[in-house]
């Protein structure tokens, strides 16, 4: 957000600038209204209504795909809700904003972030996560997981988030993040007194653009009386910041998570204070985030001079731990039997999600295997001949992210479709919305394409 704001200040633009005015007519969305009206504000505040498809980030996109080409694929991206209807967190919009930055700044997002943000603010230890090996460099906290009742090294290959780096690929330190918080609290002015972004422009980022009340994403971000002796309510989302109140004090905050790495940053503009914390494990759903929130809430009470409400009697288990979560899981379905598993075998491609390979499992007549780049799992057959239940099983960090609140595997409905001759031609996967993968289609080259072809490349 800060980098984009700096470039807008330099160009004399604001958050209401339209995407098509910056990128041009070759960048469209699924309908004409979205294509003509989508602004930077819409994308920053997650109100485009487009499906997020987080499974694509987990699987990993092809290395030959660029942000420019992938941004052009947005014209094929399906909607989950109407435009500006509700808050749907979507990292892909920040990927596209990374390309917007490249257009405005005339350089790569990586170079612009370093030259216009890190260096002027003095964030000298901060760097961009470019390759998985970066997490093994000296001075970087290694990613850990808690598996089989012991701490182990995390899966290295999952720390390549090609294309989506603008959504969260920053390796930083507490000292550098303190400089970043001061920069924001001081209205876009560095410790050396240099203004990088228009103050009014920056302050607008801290104001809610869309409410988050009622969103499933926010179900655990409300603490209110009388259930707990304090109030902590997140009610909206601005430009890359959640807007909230804590015990009567205005708060802007954001968390960040990349498997083992979880961070939390809170700022209280009215008292010119900020808090930041980060952990590098154990990559178990929710545990790190809740722990960080407990810790920072305790420190905040000291900061604002309020009586502590968290103590040894309620911090673990914490009132933050899923106060509104369901206590039931979907009962397992009885398995079916595969009569001709080879008819399902093959490569299934999508225009906007990584393709997947379906293969048979030796000695197993009730399930198939699938591999979607680095994400793998099982397709369990059901009593319906062509309907399967997709279960993610590898890497471990992905498997646990597909557990429900009762640690039961979340199954994804997946149905093979046939043509009039009865031949399997595609696979429909029920993700945020239904996505159809085409079987054994030819992949186009990324090179020498005419503009009209670019969005339709299969992955």
C-alpha positions as CSV (number, residue, x, y, z in Angstrom):
1,X,0.0,0.0,0.0
2,X,2.8,2.4,1.0
3,X,4.7,1.9,-2.3
4,X,1.5,2.4,-4.3
5,X,0.7,5.6,-2.3
6,X,4.2,6.9,-2.9
7,X,3.8,6.5,-6.7
8,X,0.3,8.0,-6.6
9,X,1.8,11.0,-4.8
10,X,4.5,11.4,-7.5
11,X,1.9,11.0,-10.3
12,X,-0.7,13.3,-8.7
13,X,-3.3,10.5,-8.6
14,X,-5.4,9.1,-5.7
15,X,-6.9,5.9,-4.5
16,X,-9.9,6.4,-6.9
17,X,-7.8,5.9,-10.0
18,X,-9.3,3.3,-12.2
19,X,-7.4,0.2,-13.2
20,X,-8.2,0.4,-16.9
21,X,-6.9,4.0,-17.0
22,X,-3.5,2.8,-15.6
23,X,-3.1,-0.6,-17.3
24,X,-5.0,-0.1,-20.5
25,X,-7.8,-1.8,-22.4
26,X,-6.1,-5.3,-22.5
27,X,-6.8,-5.7,-18.8
28,X,-10.4,-6.6,-18.1
29,X,-12.5,-8.3,-15.5
30,X,-15.3,-10.8,-15.9
31,X,-18.0,-8.2,-16.8
32,X,-18.0,-4.8,-18.4
33,X,-19.0,-2.9,-15.3
34,X,-16.1,-4.3,-13.2
35,X,-13.7,-3.6,-16.1
36,X,-14.8,0.0,-16.4
37,X,-15.3,0.9,-12.7
38,X,-12.8,-1.0,-10.6
39,X,-10.5,1.3,-8.8
40,X,-7.3,1.0,-6.7
41,X,-9.6,1.5,-3.6
42,X,-11.7,-1.5,-4.6
43,X,-8.7,-3.8,-5.0
44,X,-7.0,-2.6,-1.8
45,X,-10.1,-3.1,0.3
46,X,-11.0,-6.6,-1.1
47,X,-14.4,-5.6,-2.4
48,X,-14.1,-6.8,-6.0
49,X,-16.3,-9.8,-5.3
50,X,-13.9,-12.1,-7.3
51,X,-13.2,-15.6,-6.0
52,X,-9.8,-15.8,-4.2
53,X,-8.8,-19.4,-5.0
54,X,-6.1,-19.7,-2.4
55,X,-5.4,-23.2,-3.6
56,X,-3.6,-21.7,-6.6
57,X,-1.1,-20.0,-4.3
58,X,-0.6,-23.2,-2.3
59,X,0.0,-25.3,-5.4
60,X,2.3,-22.7,-7.0
61,X,2.0,-21.1,-10.5
62,X,4.3,-21.9,-13.4
63,X,7.6,-20.0,-13.3
64,X,7.1,-18.9,-16.9
65,X,3.9,-17.0,-16.0
66,X,4.4,-13.2,-15.4
67,X,2.4,-10.8,-13.4
68,X,1.6,-9.0,-16.6
69,X,0.1,-12.1,-18.2
70,X,-1.6,-13.3,-15.1
71,X,-3.2,-9.9,-14.6
72,X,-4.7,-10.2,-18.1
73,X,-6.2,-13.5,-17.1
74,X,-8.4,-11.6,-14.6
75,X,-11.0,-11.3,-17.4
76,X,-11.7,-15.0,-16.9
77,X,-11.8,-14.9,-13.1
78,X,-15.2,-15.9,-11.8
79,X,-17.1,-13.8,-9.2
80,X,-18.0,-15.2,-5.8
81,X,-20.2,-12.2,-4.9
82,X,-21.4,-9.1,-6.8
83,X,-19.0,-6.2,-7.2
84,X,-18.6,-4.0,-4.0
85,X,-21.1,-6.3,-2.2
86,X,-19.0,-7.7,0.6
87,X,-15.5,-8.2,1.9
88,X,-13.7,-11.2,0.4
89,X,-10.0,-11.3,1.2
90,X,-8.2,-11.9,-2.1
91,X,-4.4,-12.0,-2.4
92,X,-4.6,-12.1,-6.2
93,X,-5.8,-8.5,-6.2
94,X,-2.5,-7.5,-4.5
95,X,-0.6,-9.5,-7.1
96,X,-2.3,-7.4,-9.8
97,X,-1.6,-4.2,-7.8
98,X,2.0,-5.3,-7.9
99,X,1.7,-5.0,-11.7
100,X,0.0,-1.7,-11.4
101,X,3.0,-0.5,-9.4
102,X,5.3,-1.7,-12.2
103,X,3.3,0.3,-14.8
104,X,3.3,3.4,-12.7
105,X,7.0,3.2,-11.6
106,X,8.5,1.8,-14.8
107,X,10.5,-0.9,-13.0
108,X,9.9,-4.2,-11.3
109,X,7.9,-4.3,-8.1
110,X,10.9,-5.8,-6.3
111,X,13.2,-2.9,-7.4
112,X,10.7,-0.2,-6.6
113,X,9.9,-1.6,-3.2
114,X,13.6,-1.5,-2.3
115,X,14.4,1.9,-3.7
116,X,11.2,3.8,-2.7
117,X,10.3,2.1,0.6
118,X,13.0,0.1,2.3
119,X,16.0,2.4,1.6
120,X,14.3,5.8,2.4
121,X,12.7,4.5,5.6
122,X,15.9,2.9,6.7
123,X,14.7,-0.7,6.7
124,X,18.2,-1.9,6.0
125,X,17.7,-5.5,7.2
126,X,14.5,-6.1,5.3
127,X,14.5,-8.1,2.1
128,X,12.1,-9.8,-0.3
129,X,11.5,-13.6,-0.2
130,X,12.4,-14.6,-3.7
131,X,13.5,-18.3,-3.5
132,X,12.9,-21.0,-0.8
133,X,16.6,-21.0,0.1
134,X,16.2,-17.4,1.3
135,X,14.7,-18.7,4.6
136,X,17.9,-20.6,5.3
137,X,20.2,-17.6,5.0
138,X,22.1,-16.4,8.0
139,X,20.0,-14.1,10.2
140,X,16.7,-15.5,9.1
141,X,14.6,-17.5,11.5
142,X,14.1,-21.0,10.1
143,X,10.5,-22.2,9.6
144,X,9.4,-25.0,12.0
145,X,6.4,-27.2,12.3
146,X,5.1,-29.2,15.2
147,X,4.5,-32.7,13.8
148,X,4.3,-36.1,15.5
149,X,4.6,-34.3,18.9
150,X,8.0,-32.7,18.1
151,X,9.4,-29.6,16.4
152,X,10.7,-30.3,12.9
153,X,12.1,-28.3,10.0
154,X,9.3,-27.0,7.7
155,X,8.9,-27.9,4.1
156,X,11.3,-25.8,2.1
157,X,9.7,-25.8,-1.3
158,X,6.5,-24.1,-0.2
159,X,8.4,-20.8,0.3
160,X,8.3,-19.9,-3.3
161,X,5.2,-17.8,-3.9
162,X,5.9,-16.8,-7.5
163,X,3.6,-14.0,-8.8
164,X,2.1,-13.3,-5.4
165,X,5.1,-11.7,-3.7
166,X,3.3,-8.3,-3.5
167,X,0.7,-10.0,-1.3
168,X,3.3,-11.0,1.4
169,X,6.9,-11.9,0.7
170,X,8.8,-9.6,3.1
171,X,11.4,-10.8,5.5
172,X,11.9,-8.2,8.1
173,X,13.1,-7.5,11.7
174,X,11.5,-6.0,14.8
175,X,13.8,-2.9,14.5
176,X,12.9,-2.3,10.8
177,X,9.2,-2.8,11.5
178,X,9.4,-0.2,14.3
179,X,10.7,2.2,11.7
180,X,7.8,1.2,9.4
181,X,5.3,1.8,12.2
182,X,6.8,5.2,13.0
183,X,6.6,6.1,9.3
184,X,2.9,5.4,9.2
185,X,2.1,7.0,12.5
186,X,4.0,10.1,11.5
187,X,1.9,10.5,8.4
188,X,4.4,9.2,5.8
189,X,7.4,11.0,7.1
190,X,10.7,9.0,7.7
191,X,12.9,9.2,10.8
192,X,15.0,11.7,8.9
193,X,12.1,14.0,8.3
194,X,11.5,13.2,4.6
195,X,7.9,13.0,3.4
196,X,7.4,10.1,0.9
197,X,3.6,10.1,0.6
198,X,0.9,12.7,0.8
199,X,-0.4,12.8,4.4
200,X,-4.1,12.9,3.5
201,X,-3.6,10.1,1.0
202,X,-2.1,7.9,3.7
203,X,-4.7,8.7,6.4
204,X,-7.4,7.6,4.0
205,X,-5.8,4.1,4.1
206,X,-6.6,3.9,7.8
207,X,-10.4,4.5,7.2
208,X,-12.8,1.6,6.6
209,X,-13.9,1.3,3.0
210,X,-16.0,-1.8,3.5
211,X,-17.4,-3.4,6.6
212,X,-16.1,-6.8,7.7
213,X,-19.0,-7.4,10.2
214,X,-20.6,-10.7,9.4
215,X,-17.7,-11.9,7.2
216,X,-16.6,-15.5,8.0
217,X,-13.0,-14.2,7.8
218,X,-13.7,-12.1,10.9
219,X,-15.7,-14.5,13.0
220,X,-12.9,-14.7,15.6
221,X,-12.1,-11.0,15.7
222,X,-14.8,-9.8,18.0
223,X,-14.5,-9.8,21.7
224,X,-17.3,-8.0,23.5
225,X,-18.8,-7.7,26.9
226,X,-20.1,-9.6,28.8
227,X,-18.5,-12.7,27.5
228,X,-15.0,-11.3,28.2
229,X,-14.2,-8.3,30.4
230,X,-12.9,-6.2,27.4
231,X,-14.0,-5.2,23.9
232,X,-11.9,-5.7,20.8
233,X,-13.9,-5.3,17.7
234,X,-12.8,-5.2,14.1
235,X,-15.5,-3.6,12.0
236,X,-14.0,-2.6,8.6
237,X,-11.1,-2.8,6.1
238,X,-9.4,0.1,4.5
239,X,-6.4,0.0,2.3
240,X,-4.4,-3.0,3.5
241,X,-5.4,-2.3,7.1
242,X,-8.2,-3.6,9.3
243,X,-10.0,-0.9,11.3
244,X,-10.9,-1.7,14.9
245,X,-11.4,-0.4,18.4
246,X,-9.7,-1.9,21.5
247,X,-11.2,-1.0,24.9
248,X,-12.3,2.3,23.4
249,X,-9.1,3.1,21.5
250,X,-8.9,3.3,17.7
251,X,-6.8,0.6,16.3
252,X,-5.5,-0.3,12.8
253,X,-4.0,-3.7,12.4
254,X,-3.0,-6.5,10.1
255,X,-1.6,-10.0,10.4
256,X,0.5,-11.9,8.0
257,X,1.0,-15.6,7.5
258,X,3.1,-17.8,5.3
259,X,2.8,-21.3,6.8
260,X,5.3,-21.4,9.7
261,X,5.7,-17.6,9.7
262,X,3.0,-15.5,11.4
263,X,3.1,-11.8,12.3
264,X,0.8,-9.3,13.9
265,X,1.1,-5.5,13.8
266,X,-1.2,-3.1,15.7
267,X,-1.1,0.7,15.6
268,X,-3.0,3.1,17.9
269,X,-2.9,6.4,15.9
270,X,-4.5,8.5,18.7
271,X,-1.7,7.7,21.2
272,X,1.0,7.4,18.5
273,X,1.9,3.8,19.5
274,X,2.4,0.6,17.7
275,X,3.2,-3.1,18.5
276,X,4.7,-5.8,16.4
277,X,5.4,-9.5,17.0
278,X,6.4,-12.5,14.8
279,X,6.9,-16.2,15.2
280,X,8.4,-19.0,13.0
281,X,6.2,-22.0,14.0
282,X,4.4,-24.3,14.7
283,X,2.2,-24.0,11.5
284,X,-0.9,-25.3,13.2
285,X,-4.1,-23.6,12.3
286,X,-4.8,-20.5,14.4
287,X,-2.4,-21.3,17.3
288,X,0.3,-18.8,16.4
289,X,-2.2,-16.0,15.5
290,X,-4.2,-16.4,18.8
291,X,-1.0,-16.5,20.8
292,X,0.3,-13.3,19.2
293,X,-3.0,-11.6,19.8
294,X,-3.1,-12.6,23.5
295,X,0.5,-11.3,23.9
296,X,-0.1,-8.0,22.2
297,X,-3.4,-7.5,24.0
298,X,-1.7,-7.9,27.3
299,X,1.0,-5.4,26.3
300,X,-1.6,-3.0,25.0
301,X,-3.3,-2.9,28.4
302,X,0.0,-1.9,30.0
303,X,0.5,0.7,27.3
304,X,-3.0,2.4,27.8
305,X,-3.0,1.9,31.6
306,X,-6.0,-0.4,31.7
307,X,-6.5,-3.2,34.2
308,X,-5.3,-6.6,32.7
309,X,-8.1,-8.9,31.8
310,X,-5.8,-11.7,30.5
311,X,-4.1,-13.8,33.1
312,X,-3.0,-17.4,33.9
313,X,-6.7,-18.4,34.3
314,X,-7.9,-17.4,30.9
315,X,-5.0,-17.0,28.5
316,X,-4.7,-20.7,27.7
317,X,-7.3,-21.9,26.8
318,X,-8.0,-18.4,25.5
319,X,-11.3,-16.7,24.9
320,X,-9.8,-15.8,21.5
321,X,-9.7,-19.5,20.6
322,X,-12.6,-19.9,18.2
323,X,-15.5,-18.5,20.3
324,X,-17.9,-18.8,17.4
325,X,-16.7,-22.0,15.6
326,X,-18.8,-24.9,14.8
327,X,-18.4,-28.0,16.9
328,X,-19.7,-30.4,14.2
329,X,-18.0,-31.9,11.2
330,X,-19.6,-33.4,8.0
331,X,-19.9,-37.1,8.5
332,X,-17.8,-39.2,6.2
333,X,-19.4,-40.6,3.1
334,X,-19.1,-44.3,2.3
335,X,-16.5,-45.1,-0.4
336,X,-17.3,-46.3,-3.8
337,X,-15.5,-48.8,-6.0
338,X,-13.6,-47.9,-9.2
339,X,-14.6,-50.0,-12.2
340,X,-12.2,-48.5,-14.8
341,X,-9.8,-46.1,-13.1
342,X,-7.7,-45.6,-16.2
343,X,-10.4,-43.6,-17.9
344,X,-9.8,-40.8,-15.3
345,X,-6.1,-40.7,-15.7
346,X,-4.5,-37.6,-17.4
347,X,-3.6,-34.0,-17.1
348,X,-6.4,-31.5,-16.4
349,X,-5.7,-27.9,-17.2
350,X,-7.3,-24.6,-16.2
351,X,-7.1,-21.1,-17.6
352,X,-6.3,-19.6,-14.2
353,X,-5.4,-22.3,-11.7
354,X,-2.4,-24.6,-11.8
355,X,-3.2,-27.8,-13.7
356,X,-3.4,-31.2,-12.0
357,X,-2.4,-34.7,-12.9
358,X,-4.7,-37.6,-12.0
359,X,-3.2,-41.1,-11.7
360,X,-4.2,-44.5,-10.2
361,X,-3.1,-45.8,-6.9
362,X,-1.4,-49.2,-6.9
363,X,-3.5,-51.8,-5.1
364,X,-6.3,-49.3,-4.3
365,X,-9.7,-49.8,-6.0
366,X,-11.5,-47.0,-4.2
367,X,-9.4,-43.9,-4.9
368,X,-7.1,-42.0,-7.3
369,X,-4.1,-39.8,-6.7
370,X,-3.7,-36.2,-7.8
371,X,-0.8,-33.8,-8.0
372,X,-1.3,-30.0,-8.5
373,X,2.3,-28.8,-8.8
374,X,3.6,-29.1,-5.2
375,X,0.2,-29.9,-3.7
376,X,-0.8,-33.5,-3.7
377,X,-3.6,-35.7,-2.4
378,X,-6.2,-38.3,-2.8
379,X,-9.5,-38.4,-4.8
380,X,-11.8,-40.7,-2.8
381,X,-14.5,-42.4,-4.9
382,X,-18.1,-42.1,-3.7
383,X,-21.4,-44.0,-4.3
384,X,-21.9,-41.6,-7.3
385,X,-19.8,-43.1,-10.1
386,X,-18.0,-39.9,-11.3
387,X,-18.0,-37.9,-8.1
388,X,-15.0,-38.0,-5.8
389,X,-13.9,-36.3,-2.6
390,X,-10.6,-34.4,-2.9
391,X,-8.3,-34.6,0.2
392,X,-5.1,-32.6,0.4
393,X,-2.4,-34.7,2.0
394,X,1.0,-33.1,1.1
395,X,3.0,-31.1,2.0
396,X,2.2,-31.4,5.8
397,X,1.6,-27.6,6.1
398,X,-1.0,-27.8,3.4
399,X,-2.7,-30.9,4.9
400,X,-3.3,-29.2,8.3
401,X,-4.6,-26.1,6.6
402,X,-7.4,-28.2,5.2
403,X,-8.5,-29.4,8.6
404,X,-11.8,-28.1,10.1
405,X,-12.2,-27.0,13.7
406,X,-12.4,-30.6,14.9
407,X,-9.2,-31.6,13.1
408,X,-11.1,-33.5,10.5
409,X,-10.0,-33.4,6.8
410,X,-12.0,-31.0,4.7
411,X,-13.1,-32.9,1.6
412,X,-13.7,-31.0,-1.7
413,X,-16.4,-32.2,-4.1
414,X,-14.9,-33.1,-7.5
415,X,-16.9,-34.5,-10.4
416,X,-15.6,-35.9,-13.7
417,X,-17.7,-34.9,-16.6
418,X,-18.3,-36.9,-19.8
419,X,-19.2,-36.0,-23.4
420,X,-22.0,-37.5,-25.4
421,X,-19.9,-40.6,-26.1
422,X,-19.4,-41.2,-22.4
423,X,-15.7,-40.2,-22.5
424,X,-14.3,-38.3,-19.6
425,X,-13.4,-34.8,-20.8
426,X,-13.1,-32.6,-17.8
427,X,-13.1,-32.3,-14.0
428,X,-15.3,-30.0,-12.0
429,X,-13.9,-29.0,-8.6
430,X,-16.1,-27.3,-6.1
431,X,-13.8,-24.6,-4.7
432,X,-15.0,-21.1,-3.7
433,X,-17.0,-21.5,-6.9
434,X,-17.1,-24.4,-9.2
435,X,-14.0,-24.6,-11.6
436,X,-13.9,-26.9,-14.6
437,X,-10.5,-28.4,-15.6
438,X,-10.2,-29.6,-19.2
439,X,-8.6,-33.0,-19.8
440,X,-5.5,-33.4,-22.1
441,X,-5.8,-30.1,-23.8
442,X,-2.7,-28.7,-25.6
443,X,-0.8,-26.0,-23.7
444,X,0.0,-22.9,-25.6
445,X,3.5,-21.4,-25.4
446,X,3.9,-18.3,-23.3
447,X,6.0,-16.7,-26.1
448,X,4.9,-15.0,-29.3
449,X,1.2,-14.7,-28.4
450,X,-1.1,-12.1,-29.9
451,X,-2.9,-10.1,-27.2
452,X,-6.3,-11.8,-27.7
453,X,-4.8,-15.2,-26.9
454,X,-3.0,-14.3,-23.7
455,X,-5.8,-14.8,-21.2
456,X,-6.7,-18.2,-22.6
457,X,-3.4,-20.0,-22.0
458,X,-3.9,-23.2,-20.1
459,X,-1.8,-23.7,-17.0
